[in-house]
Amino acid sequence: MKAAVILLPGLNRDRDMIAALTAVCGTPPLTVWQTETSIPDDIDLIVVPGGFSYGDYLRCGAIAARMPVMQAVRAKAEKGVRVIGVCNGFQILLECGLLPGALMRNASLKFVCREVLLEVTNAQTAFTRSYSQGQIIRCPVAHHDGNYFADPQTLAALENNDQVAFRYARGTNPNGSINDIAGIVNKQGNVLGMMPHPENLIEAAHGGVDGRGLFESALGVVSA
Amino acid sequence: MIKARVTVTLKNGVLDPQGKAIGHALDGLGFSGVGLVRQGKVFDIELETSDRAAAEAELKAMSEKLLANTVIEDFSVEVI
């Protein structure tokens, strides 16, 4: 399985993501710059990392979502290629319309940088099958606009279709997200967006490996 | 040339923590009787055309495509 990481000006979690994917795959991912109009056919997983693309101008992820490379990501997503957006990457996927809803300013109005607990709400997705249903994992968050919002119909559809992959657990919701939503998948189940940073808990030196299962699931890698 | 103003506001029912904080701050400054405060955005845009109808259509398209996130925001277009 081969991964690609999308690069846009202002992203700053790309190196962490590349390190995580390298650790899980054994080989470094391909990097794809924002002006590219296609993504190679041998790519099985596309990751949009976190950061502050275009300085969060207009709305977080709004400008990035309109760059040529995101059209290429959309084309791949429609063909069933797996796509993960983390933090700003999640905001970009929402602005692209690849996932439903929006991310608003944190309810506290403060940037939050801390560790939270996530409940694996649906362990059947392509991204969570290395975890068990209801498992609680640790994960860091670092964001200012992670307050997930969707209108009542969209929210009901997400819940009824089991599209909520992760929820903030045990009162650790850091941003006021509706229904404690931390990560969702699209209806087809091949696109995941989440605010927390699983790429930062990959090896023992990180203080834990709770995030590793997500990438192992997405890449079909069996844990050693 | 046409000058226009696009105003983007949060839809009713969408929580606006910034507007709320601004309302509290106004209260704190002694402005009494401040009700709901909602924060929005204003874009002043110049268009090189004299056709008002075409400009309005163009601005509407711009708003839907980029200026507003229609999941959470409404917009209005005003040719000045």
Interface residues (C-beta under 8 A of the other chain):
Chain A: L58 R59 A62 R66 L94 E95 P100 G101 A102 M104 R105 N106 A107 S108 L109 N147 F149 A150 D151 G176
Chain B: G13 V14 L15 P17 Q18 A21 K65 L66 L67 N69 V71 I72
